[in-house]
Amino acid sequence: MIKLTKLNGEKFVLNCEQIVSIECIPESKILLHNLSFYIVRETPDEIIEKSIKYLSAIHSMNITPKVRNVNL
């Protein structure tokens, strides 16, 4: 999840894994998989940087599921 700012100054958090594309119009228009969109103050480069940082943190956790022994 990444923190972004709407044009009215309202902060919100977005699941960056849902982003399909980012347009610069000159604000940033973020198009999501469900075809909804947000217009935000951050530049496309800032959004990409935040997304990479978030995804890197998630993947670096290297979480493995615990397996329980089940007697059948």
mmCIF file of the N, C-alpha and C atoms, coordinates in Angstrom:
data_MODEL
# 
_entry.id   MODEL 
# 
loop_
_atom_site.group_PDB 
_atom_site.id 
_atom_site.type_symbol 
_atom_site.label_atom_id 
_atom_site.label_alt_id 
_atom_site.label_comp_id 
_atom_site.label_asym_id 
_atom_site.label_entity_id 
_atom_site.label_seq_id 
_atom_site.pdbx_PDB_ins_code 
_atom_site.Cartn_x 
_atom_site.Cartn_y 
_atom_site.Cartn_z 
_atom_site.occupancy 
_atom_site.B_iso_or_equiv 
_atom_site.pdbx_formal_charge 
_atom_site.auth_seq_id 
_atom_site.auth_comp_id 
_atom_site.auth_asym_id 
_atom_site.auth_atom_id 
_atom_site.pdbx_PDB_model_num 
ATOM 1   N N  . MET A 1 1  ? 0.848   -1.170  0.000   1.00 0.00 ? 1  MET A N  1 
ATOM 2   C CA . MET A 1 1  ? 0.000   0.000   0.000   1.00 0.00 ? 1  MET A CA 1 
ATOM 3   C C  . MET A 1 1  ? 0.899   1.240   0.000   1.00 0.00 ? 1  MET A C  1 
ATOM 4   N N  . ILE A 1 2  ? 0.485   2.230   -0.770  1.00 0.00 ? 2  ILE A N  1 
ATOM 5   C CA . ILE A 1 2  ? 1.266   3.463   -0.848  1.00 0.00 ? 2  ILE A CA 1 
ATOM 6   C C  . ILE A 1 2  ? 0.384   4.649   -0.463  1.00 0.00 ? 2  ILE A C  1 
ATOM 7   N N  . LYS A 1 3  ? 0.994   5.641   0.185   1.00 0.00 ? 3  LYS A N  1 
ATOM 8   C CA . LYS A 1 3  ? 0.280   6.845   0.598   1.00 0.00 ? 3  LYS A CA 1 
ATOM 9   C C  . LYS A 1 3  ? 0.357   7.878   -0.514  1.00 0.00 ? 3  LYS A C  1 
ATOM 10  N N  . LEU A 1 4  ? -0.800  8.423   -0.887  1.00 0.00 ? 4  LEU A N  1 
ATOM 11  C CA . LEU A 1 4  ? -0.879  9.425   -1.946  1.00 0.00 ? 4  LEU A CA 1 
ATOM 12  C C  . LEU A 1 4  ? -1.738  10.598  -1.488  1.00 0.00 ? 4  LEU A C  1 
ATOM 13  N N  . THR A 1 5  ? -1.745  11.669  -2.289  1.00 0.00 ? 5  THR A N  1 
ATOM 14  C CA . THR A 1 5  ? -2.490  12.879  -1.957  1.00 0.00 ? 5  THR A CA 1 
ATOM 15  C C  . THR A 1 5  ? -3.403  13.277  -3.111  1.00 0.00 ? 5  THR A C  1 
ATOM 16  N N  . LYS A 1 6  ? -4.706  13.391  -2.827  1.00 0.00 ? 6  LYS A N  1 
ATOM 17  C CA . LYS A 1 6  ? -5.652  13.877  -3.837  1.00 0.00 ? 6  LYS A CA 1 
ATOM 18  C C  . LYS A 1 6  ? -5.400  15.363  -4.066  1.00 0.00 ? 6  LYS A C  1 
ATOM 19  N N  . LEU A 1 7  ? -5.973  15.911  -5.118  1.00 0.00 ? 7  LEU A N  1 
ATOM 20  C CA . LEU A 1 7  ? -5.766  17.326  -5.442  1.00 0.00 ? 7  LEU A CA 1 
ATOM 21  C C  . LEU A 1 7  ? -6.266  18.258  -4.343  1.00 0.00 ? 7  LEU A C  1 
ATOM 22  N N  . ASN A 1 8  ? -7.293  17.822  -3.591  1.00 0.00 ? 8  ASN A N  1 
ATOM 23  C CA . ASN A 1 8  ? -7.835  18.659  -2.514  1.00 0.00 ? 8  ASN A CA 1 
ATOM 24  C C  . ASN A 1 8  ? -7.011  18.556  -1.224  1.00 0.00 ? 8  ASN A C  1 
ATOM 25  N N  . GLY A 1 9  ? -5.886  17.816  -1.266  1.00 0.00 ? 9  GLY A N  1 
ATOM 26  C CA . GLY A 1 9  ? -5.015  17.688  -0.110  1.00 0.00 ? 9  GLY A CA 1 
ATOM 27  C C  . GLY A 1 9  ? -5.319  16.478  0.767   1.00 0.00 ? 9  GLY A C  1 
ATOM 28  N N  . GLU A 1 10 ? -6.395  15.767  0.473   1.00 0.00 ? 10 GLU A N  1 
ATOM 29  C CA . GLU A 1 10 ? -6.771  14.592  1.260   1.00 0.00 ? 10 GLU A CA 1 
ATOM 30  C C  . GLU A 1 10 ? -5.783  13.453  1.003   1.00 0.00 ? 10 GLU A C  1 
ATOM 31  N N  . LYS A 1 11 ? -5.269  12.879  2.096   1.00 0.00 ? 11 LYS A N  1 
ATOM 32  C CA . LYS A 1 11 ? -4.342  11.748  2.006   1.00 0.00 ? 11 LYS A CA 1 
ATOM 33  C C  . LYS A 1 11 ? -5.148  10.454  1.954   1.00 0.00 ? 11 LYS A C  1 
ATOM 34  N N  . PHE A 1 12 ? -4.652  9.473   1.206   1.00 0.00 ? 12 PHE A N  1 
ATOM 35  C CA . PHE A 1 12 ? -5.285  8.154   1.174   1.00 0.00 ? 12 PHE A CA 1 
ATOM 36  C C  . PHE A 1 12 ? -4.230  7.114   0.849   1.00 0.00 ? 12 PHE A C  1 
ATOM 37  N N  . VAL A 1 13 ? -4.598  5.854   1.028   1.00 0.00 ? 13 VAL A N  1 
ATOM 38  C CA . VAL A 1 13 ? -3.680  4.743   0.795   1.00 0.00 ? 13 VAL A CA 1 
ATOM 39  C C  . VAL A 1 13 ? -4.233  3.904   -0.348  1.00 0.00 ? 13 VAL A C  1 
ATOM 40  N N  . LEU A 1 14 ? -3.370  3.532   -1.279  1.00 0.00 ? 14 LEU A N  1 
ATOM 41  C CA . LEU A 1 14 ? -3.775  2.790   -2.470  1.00 0.00 ? 14 LEU A CA 1 
ATOM 42  C C  . LEU A 1 14 ? -2.982  1.494   -2.583  1.00 0.00 ? 14 LEU A C  1 
ATOM 43  N N  . ASN A 1 15 ? -3.664  0.426   -2.959  1.00 0.00 ? 15 ASN A N  1 
ATOM 44  C CA . ASN A 1 15 ? -2.984  -0.841  -3.229  1.00 0.00 ? 15 ASN A CA 1 
ATOM 45  C C  . ASN A 1 15 ? -2.300  -0.703  -4.590  1.00 0.00 ? 15 ASN A C  1 
ATOM 46  N N  . CYS A 1 16 ? -0.987  -0.548  -4.568  1.00 0.00 ? 16 CYS A N  1 
ATOM 47  C CA . CYS A 1 16 ? -0.251  -0.290  -5.815  1.00 0.00 ? 16 CYS A CA 1 
ATOM 48  C C  . CYS A 1 16 ? -0.277  -1.488  -6.766  1.00 0.00 ? 16 CYS A C  1 
ATOM 49  N N  . GLU A 1 17 ? -0.643  -2.666  -6.275  1.00 0.00 ? 17 GLU A N  1 
ATOM 50  C CA . GLU A 1 17 ? -0.718  -3.830  -7.150  1.00 0.00 ? 17 GLU A CA 1 
ATOM 51  C C  . GLU A 1 17 ? -1.939  -3.776  -8.075  1.00 0.00 ? 17 GLU A C  1 
ATOM 52  N N  . GLN A 1 18 ? -2.825  -2.820  -7.857  1.00 0.00 ? 18 GLN A N  1 
ATOM 53  C CA . GLN A 1 18 ? -4.007  -2.653  -8.698  1.00 0.00 ? 18 GLN A CA 1 
ATOM 54  C C  . GLN A 1 18 ? -3.805  -1.633  -9.819  1.00 0.00 ? 18 GLN A C  1 
ATOM 55  N N  . ILE A 1 19 ? -2.642  -0.996  -9.865  1.00 0.00 ? 19 ILE A N  1 
ATOM 56  C CA . ILE A 1 19 ? -2.375  0.044   -10.864 1.00 0.00 ? 19 ILE A CA 1 
ATOM 57  C C  . ILE A 1 19 ? -2.134  -0.585  -12.236 1.00 0.00 ? 19 ILE A C  1 
ATOM 58  N N  . VAL A 1 20 ? -2.847  -0.066  -13.242 1.00 0.00 ? 20 VAL A N  1 
ATOM 59  C CA . VAL A 1 20 ? -2.669  -0.498  -14.632 1.00 0.00 ? 20 VAL A CA 1 
ATOM 60  C C  . VAL A 1 20 ? -1.766  0.488   -15.363 1.00 0.00 ? 20 VAL A C  1 
ATOM 61  N N  . SER A 1 21 ? -2.032  1.789   -15.180 1.00 0.00 ? 21 SER A N  1 
ATOM 62  C CA . SER A 1 21 ? -1.224  2.801   -15.854 1.00 0.00 ? 21 SER A CA 1 
ATOM 63  C C  . SER A 1 21 ? -1.293  4.120   -15.097 1.00 0.00 ? 21 SER A C  1 
ATOM 64  N N  . ILE A 1 22 ? -0.340  5.003   -15.416 1.00 0.00 ? 22 ILE A N  1 
ATOM 65  C CA . ILE A 1 22 ? -0.294  6.339   -14.838 1.00 0.00 ? 22 ILE A CA 1 
ATOM 66  C C  . ILE A 1 22 ? -0.100  7.322   -15.974 1.00 0.00 ? 22 ILE A C  1 
ATOM 67  N N  . GLU A 1 23 ? -1.003  8.311   -16.064 1.00 0.00 ? 23 GLU A N  1 
ATOM 68  C CA . GLU A 1 23 ? -0.889  9.370   -17.080 1.00 0.00 ? 23 GLU A CA 1 
ATOM 69  C C  . GLU A 1 23 ? -0.491  10.663  -16.386 1.00 0.00 ? 23 GLU A C  1 
ATOM 70  N N  . CYS A 1 24 ? 0.261   11.492  -17.081 1.00 0.00 ? 24 CYS A N  1 
ATOM 71  C CA . CYS A 1 24 ? 0.603   12.819  -16.586 1.00 0.00 ? 24 CYS A CA 1 
ATOM 72  C C  . CYS A 1 24 ? -0.219  13.826  -17.388 1.00 0.00 ? 24 CYS A C  1 
ATOM 73  N N  . ILE A 1 25 ? -1.172  14.517  -16.713 1.00 0.00 ? 25 ILE A N  1 
ATOM 74  C CA . ILE A 1 25 ? -2.150  15.334  -17.464 1.00 0.00 ? 25 ILE A CA 1 
ATOM 75  C C  . ILE A 1 25 ? -2.276  16.808  -17.040 1.00 0.00 ? 25 ILE A C  1 
ATOM 76  N N  . PRO A 1 26 ? -1.532  17.582  -16.402 1.00 0.00 ? 26 PRO A N  1 
ATOM 77  C CA . PRO A 1 26 ? -0.202  17.401  -15.855 1.00 0.00 ? 26 PRO A CA 1 
ATOM 78  C C  . PRO A 1 26 ? -0.192  16.747  -14.478 1.00 0.00 ? 26 PRO A C  1 
ATOM 79  N N  . GLU A 1 27 ? -1.324  16.651  -13.781 1.00 0.00 ? 27 GLU A N  1 
ATOM 80  C CA . GLU A 1 27 ? -1.351  15.868  -12.556 1.00 0.00 ? 27 GLU A CA 1 
ATOM 81  C C  . GLU A 1 27 ? -1.221  14.402  -12.943 1.00 0.00 ? 27 GLU A C  1 
ATOM 82  N N  . SER A 1 28 ? -1.109  13.532  -11.951 1.00 0.00 ? 28 SER A N  1 
ATOM 83  C CA . SER A 1 28 ? -1.015  12.107  -12.256 1.00 0.00 ? 28 SER A CA 1 
ATOM 84  C C  . SER A 1 28 ? -2.386  11.457  -12.150 1.00 0.00 ? 28 SER A C  1 
ATOM 85  N N  . LYS A 1 29 ? -2.778  10.794  -13.220 1.00 0.00 ? 29 LYS A N  1 
ATOM 86  C CA . LYS A 1 29 ? -4.039  10.052  -13.250 1.00 0.00 ? 29 LYS A CA 1 
ATOM 87  C C  . LYS A 1 29 ? -3.681  8.568   -13.194 1.00 0.00 ? 29 LYS A C  1 
ATOM 88  N N  . ILE A 1 30 ? -4.121  7.907   -12.108 1.00 0.00 ? 30 ILE A N  1 
ATOM 89  C CA . ILE A 1 30 ? -3.812  6.495   -11.897 1.00 0.00 ? 30 ILE A CA 1 
ATOM 90  C C  . ILE A 1 30 ? -5.032  5.664   -12.284 1.00 0.00 ? 30 ILE A C  1 
ATOM 91  N N  . LEU A 1 31 ? -4.865  4.807   -13.274 1.00 0.00 ? 31 LEU A N  1 
ATOM 92  C CA . LEU A 1 31 ? -5.935  3.916   -13.714 1.00 0.00 ? 31 LEU A CA 1 
ATOM 93  C C  . LEU A 1 31 ? -5.755  2.561   -13.034 1.00 0.00 ? 31 LEU A C  1 
ATOM 94  N N  . LEU A 1 32 ? -6.851  2.035   -12.473 1.00 0.00 ? 32 LEU A N  1 
ATOM 95  C CA . LEU A 1 32 ? -6.813  0.761   -11.758 1.00 0.00 ? 32 LEU A CA 1 
ATOM 96  C C  . LEU A 1 32 ? -7.431  -0.360  -12.596 1.00 0.00 ? 32 LEU A C  1 
ATOM 97  N N  . HIS A 1 33 ? -7.230  -1.600  -12.164 1.00 0.00 ? 33 HIS A N  1 
ATOM 98  C CA . HIS A 1 33 ? -7.770  -2.772  -12.874 1.00 0.00 ? 33 HIS A CA 1 
ATOM 99  C C  . HIS A 1 33 ? -9.285  -2.708  -13.055 1.00 0.00 ? 33 HIS A C  1 
ATOM 100 N N  . ASN A 1 34 ? -9.990  -2.148  -12.073 1.00 0.00 ? 34 ASN A N  1 
ATOM 101 C CA . ASN A 1 34 ? -11.458 -2.087  -12.169 1.00 0.00 ? 34 ASN A CA 1 
ATOM 102 C C  . ASN A 1 34 ? -11.942 -0.886  -12.984 1.00 0.00 ? 34 ASN A C  1 
ATOM 103 N N  . LEU A 1 35 ? -10.997 -0.218  -13.668 1.00 0.00 ? 35 LEU A N  1 
ATOM 104 C CA . LEU A 1 35 ? -11.233 0.935   -14.550 1.00 0.00 ? 35 LEU A CA 1 
ATOM 105 C C  . LEU A 1 35 ? -11.596 2.218   -13.814 1.00 0.00 ? 35 LEU A C  1 
ATOM 106 N N  . SER A 1 36 ? -11.543 2.207   -12.472 1.00 0.00 ? 36 SER A N  1 
ATOM 107 C CA . SER A 1 36 ? -11.689 3.465   -11.743 1.00 0.00 ? 36 SER A CA 1 
ATOM 108 C C  . SER A 1 36 ? -10.328 4.171   -11.774 1.00 0.00 ? 36 SER A C  1 
ATOM 109 N N  . PHE A 1 37 ? -10.309 5.430   -11.374 1.00 0.00 ? 37 PHE A N  1 
ATOM 110 C CA . PHE A 1 37 ? -9.051  6.167   -11.403 1.00 0.00 ? 37 PHE A CA 1 
ATOM 111 C C  . PHE A 1 37 ? -9.001  7.189   -10.285 1.00 0.00 ? 37 PHE A C  1 
ATOM 112 N N  . TYR A 1 38 ? -7.783  7.608   -9.974  1.00 0.00 ? 38 TYR A N  1 
ATOM 113 C CA . TYR A 1 38 ? -7.529  8.671   -9.007  1.00 0.00 ? 38 TYR A CA 1 
ATOM 114 C C  . TYR A 1 38 ? -6.627  9.692   -9.673  1.00 0.00 ? 38 TYR A C  1 
ATOM 115 N N  . ILE A 1 39 ? -6.856  10.964  -9.354  1.00 0.00 ? 39 ILE A N  1 
ATOM 116 C CA . ILE A 1 39 ? -5.958  12.023  -9.793  1.00 0.00 ? 39 ILE A CA 1 
ATOM 117 C C  . ILE A 1 39 ? -5.255  12.516  -8.540  1.00 0.00 ? 39 ILE A C  1 
ATOM 118 N N  . VAL A 1 40 ? -3.924  12.480  -8.577  1.00 0.00 ? 40 VAL A N  1 
ATOM 119 C CA . VAL A 1 40 ? -3.139  12.770  -7.370  1.00 0.00 ? 40 VAL A CA 1 
ATOM 120 C C  . VAL A 1 40 ? -2.054  13.801  -7.649  1.00 0.00 ? 40 VAL A C  1 
ATOM 121 N N  . ARG A 1 41 ? -1.515  14.352  -6.562  1.00 0.00 ? 41 ARG A N  1 
ATOM 122 C CA . ARG A 1 41 ? -0.476  15.375  -6.663  1.00 0.00 ? 41 ARG A CA 1 
ATOM 123 C C  . ARG A 1 41 ? 0.902   14.804  -6.988  1.00 0.00 ? 41 ARG A C  1 
ATOM 124 N N  . GLU A 1 42 ? 1.162   13.571  -6.573  1.00 0.00 ? 42 GLU A N  1 
ATOM 125 C CA . GLU A 1 42 ? 2.478   12.965  -6.791  1.00 0.00 ? 42 GLU A CA 1 
ATOM 126 C C  . GLU A 1 42 ? 2.735   12.765  -8.280  1.00 0.00 ? 42 GLU A C  1 
ATOM 127 N N  . THR A 1 43 ? 3.990   12.853  -8.669  1.00 0.00 ? 43 THR A N  1 
ATOM 128 C CA . THR A 1 43 ? 4.372   12.635  -10.063 1.00 0.00 ? 43 THR A CA 1 
ATOM 129 C C  . THR A 1 43 ? 4.389   11.129  -10.349 1.00 0.00 ? 43 THR A C  1 
ATOM 130 N N  . PRO A 1 44 ? 4.327   10.745  -11.634 1.00 0.00 ? 44 PRO A N  1 
ATOM 131 C CA . PRO A 1 44 ? 4.452   9.318   -11.957 1.00 0.00 ? 44 PRO A CA 1 
ATOM 132 C C  . PRO A 1 44 ? 5.734   8.706   -11.378 1.00 0.00 ? 44 PRO A C  1 
ATOM 133 N N  . ASP A 1 45 ? 6.847   9.429   -11.428 1.00 0.00 ? 45 ASP A N  1 
ATOM 134 C CA . ASP A 1 45 ? 8.100   8.910   -10.873 1.00 0.00 ? 45 ASP A CA 1 
ATOM 135 C C  . ASP A 1 45 ? 8.000   8.663   -9.369  1.00 0.00 ? 45 ASP A C  1 
ATOM 136 N N  . GLU A 1 46 ? 7.335   9.558   -8.654  1.00 0.00 ? 46 GLU A N  1 
ATOM 137 C CA . GLU A 1 46 ? 7.156   9.371   -7.208  1.00 0.00 ? 46 GLU A CA 1 
ATOM 138 C C  . GLU A 1 46 ? 6.275   8.154   -6.917  1.00 0.00 ? 46 GLU A C  1 
ATOM 139 N N  . ILE A 1 47 ? 5.228   7.978   -7.704  1.00 0.00 ? 47 ILE A N  1 
ATOM 140 C CA . ILE A 1 47 ? 4.324   6.837   -7.523  1.00 0.00 ? 47 ILE A CA 1 
ATOM 141 C C  . ILE A 1 47 ? 5.071   5.530   -7.794  1.00 0.00 ? 47 ILE A C  1 
ATOM 142 N N  . ILE A 1 48 ? 5.854   5.511   -8.847  1.00 0.00 ? 48 ILE A N  1 
ATOM 143 C CA . ILE A 1 48 ? 6.645   4.322   -9.178  1.00 0.00 ? 48 ILE A CA 1 
ATOM 144 C C  . ILE A 1 48 ? 7.649   4.031   -8.064  1.00 0.00 ? 48 ILE A C  1 
ATOM 145 N N  . GLU A 1 49 ? 8.317   5.059   -7.579  1.00 0.00 ? 49 GLU A N  1 
ATOM 146 C CA . GLU A 1 49 ? 9.299   4.884   -6.504  1.00 0.00 ? 49 GLU A CA 1 
ATOM 147 C C  . GLU A 1 49 ? 8.642   4.321   -5.241  1.00 0.00 ? 49 GLU A C  1 
ATOM 148 N N  . LYS A 1 50 ? 7.488   4.864   -4.864  1.00 0.00 ? 50 LYS A N  1 
ATOM 149 C CA . LYS A 1 50 ? 6.764   4.361   -3.689  1.00 0.00 ? 50 LYS A CA 1 
ATOM 150 C C  . LYS A 1 50 ? 6.325   2.914   -3.900  1.00 0.00 ? 50 LYS A C  1 
ATOM 151 N N  . SER A 1 51 ? 5.867   2.588   -5.101  1.00 0.00 ? 51 SER A N  1 
ATOM 152 C CA . SER A 1 51 ? 5.422   1.227   -5.402  1.00 0.00 ? 51 SER A CA 1 
ATOM 153 C C  . SER A 1 51 ? 6.580   0.237   -5.316  1.00 0.00 ? 51 SER A C  1 
ATOM 154 N N  . ILE A 1 52 ? 7.724   0.604   -5.880  1.00 0.00 ? 52 ILE A N  1 
ATOM 155 C CA . ILE A 1 52 ? 8.901   -0.266  -5.837  1.00 0.00 ? 52 ILE A CA 1 
ATOM 156 C C  . ILE A 1 52 ? 9.348   -0.483  -4.391  1.00 0.00 ? 52 ILE A C  1 
ATOM 157 N N  . LYS A 1 53 ? 9.363   0.586   -3.617  1.00 0.00 ? 53 LYS A N  1 
ATOM 158 C CA . LYS A 1 53 ? 9.760   0.484   -2.216  1.00 0.00 ? 53 LYS A CA 1 
ATOM 159 C C  . LYS A 1 53 ? 8.818   -0.452  -1.456  1.00 0.00 ? 53 LYS A C  1 
ATOM 160 N N  . TYR A 1 54 ? 7.516   -0.301  -1.665  1.00 0.00 ? 54 TYR A N  1 
ATOM 161 C CA . TYR A 1 54 ? 6.530   -1.154  -0.990  1.00 0.00 ? 54 TYR A CA 1 
ATOM 162 C C  . TYR A 1 54 ? 6.694   -2.618  -1.413  1.00 0.00 ? 54 TYR A C  1 
ATOM 163 N N  . LEU A 1 55 ? 6.760   -2.865  -2.712  1.00 0.00 ? 55 LEU A N  1 
ATOM 164 C CA . LEU A 1 55 ? 6.852   -4.248  -3.198  1.00 0.00 ? 55 LEU A CA 1 
ATOM 165 C C  . LEU A 1 55 ? 8.173   -4.899  -2.787  1.00 0.00 ? 55 LEU A C  1 
ATOM 166 N N  . SER A 1 56 ? 9.255   -4.135  -2.755  1.00 0.00 ? 56 SER A N  1 
ATOM 167 C CA . SER A 1 56 ? 10.532  -4.665  -2.296  1.00 0.00 ? 56 SER A CA 1 
ATOM 168 C C  . SER A 1 56 ? 10.453  -5.081  -0.832  1.00 0.00 ? 56 SER A C  1 
ATOM 169 N N  . ALA A 1 57 ? 9.797   -4.264  -0.026  1.00 0.00 ? 57 ALA A N  1 
ATOM 170 C CA . ALA A 1 57 ? 9.650   -4.581  1.400   1.00 0.00 ? 57 ALA A CA 1 
ATOM 171 C C  . ALA A 1 57 ? 8.832   -5.858  1.584   1.00 0.00 ? 57 ALA A C  1 
ATOM 172 N N  . ILE A 1 58 ? 7.771   -6.010  0.813   1.00 0.00 ? 58 ILE A N  1 
ATOM 173 C CA . ILE A 1 58 ? 6.928   -7.202  0.912   1.00 0.00 ? 58 ILE A CA 1 
ATOM 174 C C  . ILE A 1 58 ? 7.719   -8.445  0.517   1.00 0.00 ? 58 ILE A C  1 
ATOM 175 N N  . HIS A 1 59 ? 8.424   -8.379  -0.592  1.00 0.00 ? 59 HIS A N  1 
ATOM 176 C CA . HIS A 1 59 ? 9.161   -9.541  -1.090  1.00 0.00 ? 59 HIS A CA 1 
ATOM 177 C C  . HIS A 1 59 ? 10.381  -9.872  -0.231  1.00 0.00 ? 59 HIS A C  1 
ATOM 178 N N  . SER A 1 60 ? 10.935  -8.888  0.453   1.00 0.00 ? 60 SER A N  1 
ATOM 179 C CA . SER A 1 60 ? 12.106  -9.148  1.298   1.00 0.00 ? 60 SER A CA 1 
ATOM 180 C C  . SER A 1 60 ? 11.738  -9.843  2.600   1.00 0.00 ? 60 SER A C  1 
ATOM 181 N N  . MET A 1 61 ? 10.462  -9.864  2.948   1.00 0.00 ? 61 MET A N  1 
ATOM 182 C CA . MET A 1 61 ? 10.022  -10.536 4.173   1.00 0.00 ? 61 MET A CA 1 
ATOM 183 C C  . MET A 1 61 ? 10.227  -12.046 4.084   1.00 0.00 ? 61 MET A C  1 
ATOM 184 N N  . ASN A 1 62 ? 10.188  -12.583 2.872   1.00 0.00 ? 62 ASN A N  1 
ATOM 185 C CA . ASN A 1 62 ? 10.437  -14.002 2.641   1.00 0.00 ? 62 ASN A CA 1 
ATOM 186 C C  . ASN A 1 62 ? 9.639   -14.881 3.602   1.00 0.00 ? 62 ASN A C  1 
ATOM 187 N N  . ILE A 1 63 ? 8.357   -14.674 3.639   1.00 0.00 ? 63 ILE A N  1 
ATOM 188 C CA . ILE A 1 63 ? 7.479   -15.413 4.544   1.00 0.00 ? 63 ILE A CA 1 
ATOM 189 C C  . ILE A 1 63 ? 7.176   -16.785 3.945   1.00 0.00 ? 63 ILE A C  1 
ATOM 190 N N  . THR A 1 64 ? 7.375   -17.823 4.740   1.00 0.00 ? 64 THR A N  1 
ATOM 191 C CA . THR A 1 64 ? 7.032   -19.179 4.296   1.00 0.00 ? 64 THR A CA 1 
ATOM 192 C C  . THR A 1 64 ? 5.924   -19.710 5.190   1.00 0.00 ? 64 THR A C  1 
ATOM 193 N N  . PRO A 1 65 ? 4.942   -20.370 4.606   1.00 0.00 ? 65 PRO A N  1 
ATOM 194 C CA . PRO A 1 65 ? 3.838   -20.880 5.417   1.00 0.00 ? 65 PRO A CA 1 
ATOM 195 C C  . PRO A 1 65 ? 4.290   -22.012 6.325   1.00 0.00 ? 65 PRO A C  1 
ATOM 196 N N  . LYS A 1 66 ? 3.675   -22.091 7.509   1.00 0.00 ? 66 LYS A N  1 
ATOM 197 C CA . LYS A 1 66 ? 3.969   -23.159 8.450   1.00 0.00 ? 66 LYS A CA 1 
ATOM 198 C C  . LYS A 1 66 ? 3.162   -24.391 8.043   1.00 0.00 ? 66 LYS A C  1 
ATOM 199 N N  . VAL A 1 67 ? 3.796   -25.537 8.061   1.00 0.00 ? 67 VAL A N  1 
ATOM 200 C CA . VAL A 1 67 ? 3.117   -26.788 7.708   1.00 0.00 ? 67 VAL A CA 1 
ATOM 201 C C  . VAL A 1 67 ? 2.932   -27.590 8.987   1.00 0.00 ? 67 VAL A C  1 
ATOM 202 N N  . ARG A 1 68 ? 1.706   -28.021 9.227   1.00 0.00 ? 68 ARG A N  1 
ATOM 203 C CA . ARG A 1 68 ? 1.425   -28.821 10.416  1.00 0.00 ? 68 ARG A CA 1 
ATOM 204 C C  . ARG A 1 68 ? 1.372   -30.294 10.021  1.00 0.00 ? 68 ARG A C  1 
ATOM 205 N N  . ASN A 1 69 ? 1.847   -31.130 10.907  1.00 0.00 ? 69 ASN A N  1 
ATOM 206 C CA . ASN A 1 69 ? 1.746   -32.575 10.683  1.00 0.00 ? 69 ASN A CA 1 
ATOM 207 C C  . ASN A 1 69 ? 0.316   -33.014 10.979  1.00 0.00 ? 69 ASN A C  1 
ATOM 208 N N  . VAL A 1 70 ? -0.277  -33.693 10.055  1.00 0.00 ? 70 VAL A N  1 
ATOM 209 C CA . VAL A 1 70 ? -1.640  -34.178 10.232  1.00 0.00 ? 70 VAL A CA 1 
ATOM 210 C C  . VAL A 1 70 ? -1.595  -35.691 10.156  1.00 0.00 ? 70 VAL A C  1 
ATOM 211 N N  . ASN A 1 71 ? -2.069  -36.339 11.197  1.00 0.00 ? 71 ASN A N  1 
ATOM 212 C CA . ASN A 1 71 ? -2.124  -37.804 11.197  1.00 0.00 ? 71 ASN A CA 1 
ATOM 213 C C  . ASN A 1 71 ? -3.428  -38.263 10.554  1.00 0.00 ? 71 ASN A C  1 
ATOM 214 N N  . LEU A 1 72 ? -3.318  -38.993 9.480   1.00 0.00 ? 72 LEU A N  1 
ATOM 215 C CA . LEU A 1 72 ? -4.515  -39.486 8.802   1.00 0.00 ? 72 LEU A CA 1 
ATOM 216 C C  . LEU A 1 72 ? -4.754  -40.924 9.127   1.00 0.00 ? 72 LEU A C  1 
# 
